[in-house]
């Protein structure tokens, strides 16, 4: 996947999470999980030269945060 496509995907997800954080009333634990996911996405956005394997490993960590949020 090209870097431009990755950045577009990350930006889209960041926008959705930011809107969700502002419009939903969340428990303290849920807010912490979403803030962690946002922070990881922002760090992932700044990393350059990642291989697909490294990128996927980072995404797995973020998905795990989402799973904890929805459970």
C-alpha atoms as an extended CHARMM CRD file, in Angstrom:
* protein
*
        71  EXT
         1         1  UNK       CA              0.0000000000        0.0000000000        0.0000000000  PROA      1               0.0000000000
         2         2  UNK       CA              1.3740000000        3.3970000000       -0.8700000000  PROA      2               0.0000000000
         3         3  UNK       CA              2.2470000000        5.9240000000        1.8140000000  PROA      3               0.0000000000
         4         4  UNK       CA             -0.3550000000        8.3460000000        0.4690000000  PROA      4               0.0000000000
         5         5  UNK       CA             -3.1040000000        5.7190000000        0.7450000000  PROA      5               0.0000000000
         6         6  UNK       CA             -1.9760000000        4.8490000000        4.2980000000  PROA      6               0.0000000000
         7         7  UNK       CA             -2.0920000000        8.5010000000        5.3080000000  PROA      7               0.0000000000
         8         8  UNK       CA             -5.5760000000        8.8980000000        3.8400000000  PROA      8               0.0000000000
         9         9  UNK       CA             -6.8020000000        5.8560000000        5.7690000000  PROA      9               0.0000000000
        10        10  UNK       CA             -5.2430000000        7.0790000000        9.0160000000  PROA      10              0.0000000000
        11        11  UNK       CA             -6.6380000000       10.6010000000        8.5410000000  PROA      11              0.0000000000
        12        12  UNK       CA            -10.1270000000        9.2280000000        7.9030000000  PROA      12              0.0000000000
        13        13  UNK       CA            -10.0060000000        7.1100000000       11.0370000000  PROA      13              0.0000000000
        14        14  UNK       CA             -8.6820000000       10.0130000000       13.0970000000  PROA      14              0.0000000000
        15        15  UNK       CA            -11.5640000000       12.1940000000       11.8980000000  PROA      15              0.0000000000
        16        16  UNK       CA            -14.1490000000        9.5750000000       12.8550000000  PROA      16              0.0000000000
        17        17  UNK       CA            -12.5910000000        9.0290000000       16.2770000000  PROA      17              0.0000000000
        18        18  UNK       CA            -12.4120000000       12.7580000000       16.9650000000  PROA      18              0.0000000000
        19        19  UNK       CA            -16.0730000000       13.1910000000       16.0600000000  PROA      19              0.0000000000
        20        20  UNK       CA            -17.0240000000       10.2050000000       18.2310000000  PROA      20              0.0000000000
        21        21  UNK       CA            -15.0700000000       11.5940000000       21.1800000000  PROA      21              0.0000000000
        22        22  UNK       CA            -16.8230000000       14.9620000000       20.8980000000  PROA      22              0.0000000000
        23        23  UNK       CA            -20.3720000000       13.7100000000       20.3330000000  PROA      23              0.0000000000
        24        24  UNK       CA            -20.6160000000       10.6920000000       22.6040000000  PROA      24              0.0000000000
        25        25  UNK       CA            -20.6340000000       10.5270000000       26.3640000000  PROA      25              0.0000000000
        26        26  UNK       CA            -18.0150000000        7.9360000000       27.2240000000  PROA      26              0.0000000000
        27        27  UNK       CA            -16.9270000000        6.3080000000       30.4240000000  PROA      27              0.0000000000
        28        28  UNK       CA            -13.4800000000        7.2240000000       31.6650000000  PROA      28              0.0000000000
        29        29  UNK       CA            -12.0930000000        3.8440000000       30.5740000000  PROA      29              0.0000000000
        30        30  UNK       CA            -13.5800000000        4.1590000000       27.0790000000  PROA      30              0.0000000000
        31        31  UNK       CA            -12.1860000000        7.6650000000       26.6910000000  PROA      31              0.0000000000
        32        32  UNK       CA             -8.7230000000        6.4240000000       27.6990000000  PROA      32              0.0000000000
        33        33  UNK       CA             -8.8860000000        3.6010000000       25.1330000000  PROA      33              0.0000000000
        34        34  UNK       CA             -9.9190000000        5.9500000000       22.3430000000  PROA      34              0.0000000000
        35        35  UNK       CA             -7.2860000000        8.5110000000       23.3190000000  PROA      35              0.0000000000
        36        36  UNK       CA             -4.6460000000        5.7590000000       23.2210000000  PROA      36              0.0000000000
        37        37  UNK       CA             -5.8350000000        4.7250000000       19.7670000000  PROA      37              0.0000000000
        38        38  UNK       CA             -5.7050000000        8.3390000000       18.5600000000  PROA      38              0.0000000000
        39        39  UNK       CA             -2.1910000000        8.7550000000       19.9580000000  PROA      39              0.0000000000
        40        40  UNK       CA             -1.0000000000        5.5560000000       18.2570000000  PROA      40              0.0000000000
        41        41  UNK       CA             -2.5440000000        6.6480000000       14.9640000000  PROA      41              0.0000000000
        42        42  UNK       CA             -0.8280000000       10.0290000000       15.2010000000  PROA      42              0.0000000000
        43        43  UNK       CA              2.5200000000        8.3370000000       15.8660000000  PROA      43              0.0000000000
        44        44  UNK       CA              1.9120000000        5.9020000000       13.0120000000  PROA      44              0.0000000000
        45        45  UNK       CA              1.1450000000        8.8240000000       10.7160000000  PROA      45              0.0000000000
        46        46  UNK       CA              4.5710000000       10.3580000000       11.3220000000  PROA      46              0.0000000000
        47        47  UNK       CA              6.5760000000        7.1650000000       10.8230000000  PROA      47              0.0000000000
        48        48  UNK       CA              8.2630000000        6.8500000000        7.4480000000  PROA      48              0.0000000000
        49        49  UNK       CA              9.7510000000        3.8580000000        5.6960000000  PROA      49              0.0000000000
        50        50  UNK       CA              7.5790000000        1.2230000000        7.3350000000  PROA      50              0.0000000000
        51        51  UNK       CA              7.3020000000       -2.1150000000        5.6000000000  PROA      51              0.0000000000
        52        52  UNK       CA              3.8790000000       -3.6650000000        5.1920000000  PROA      52              0.0000000000
        53        53  UNK       CA              4.6990000000       -6.1230000000        7.9830000000  PROA      53              0.0000000000
        54        54  UNK       CA              5.6310000000       -3.3210000000       10.4010000000  PROA      54              0.0000000000
        55        55  UNK       CA              2.5510000000       -1.3310000000        9.3920000000  PROA      55              0.0000000000
        56        56  UNK       CA              0.2940000000       -4.3180000000        9.9920000000  PROA      56              0.0000000000
        57        57  UNK       CA              1.8550000000       -4.9190000000       13.4250000000  PROA      57              0.0000000000
        58        58  UNK       CA              1.0760000000       -1.3190000000       14.4000000000  PROA      58              0.0000000000
        59        59  UNK       CA             -2.4900000000       -1.6520000000       13.1140000000  PROA      59              0.0000000000
        60        60  UNK       CA             -2.9860000000       -4.8490000000       15.1540000000  PROA      60              0.0000000000
        61        61  UNK       CA             -2.2060000000       -2.8950000000       18.3400000000  PROA      61              0.0000000000
        62        62  UNK       CA             -4.7670000000       -0.2500000000       17.3940000000  PROA      62              0.0000000000
        63        63  UNK       CA             -7.4060000000       -2.8550000000       16.5420000000  PROA      63              0.0000000000
        64        64  UNK       CA             -6.8290000000       -4.4740000000       19.9430000000  PROA      64              0.0000000000
        65        65  UNK       CA             -7.6430000000       -1.1320000000       21.5660000000  PROA      65              0.0000000000
        66        66  UNK       CA            -10.8610000000       -0.9620000000       19.5400000000  PROA      66              0.0000000000
        67        67  UNK       CA            -11.7920000000       -4.5060000000       20.5590000000  PROA      67              0.0000000000
        68        68  UNK       CA            -11.3170000000       -3.5890000000       24.2180000000  PROA      68              0.0000000000
        69        69  UNK       CA            -13.4930000000       -0.5170000000       23.6420000000  PROA      69              0.0000000000
        70        70  UNK       CA            -16.3480000000       -2.5330000000       22.1320000000  PROA      70              0.0000000000
        71        71  UNK       CA            -16.2220000000       -5.3750000000       24.6500000000  PROA      71              0.0000000000
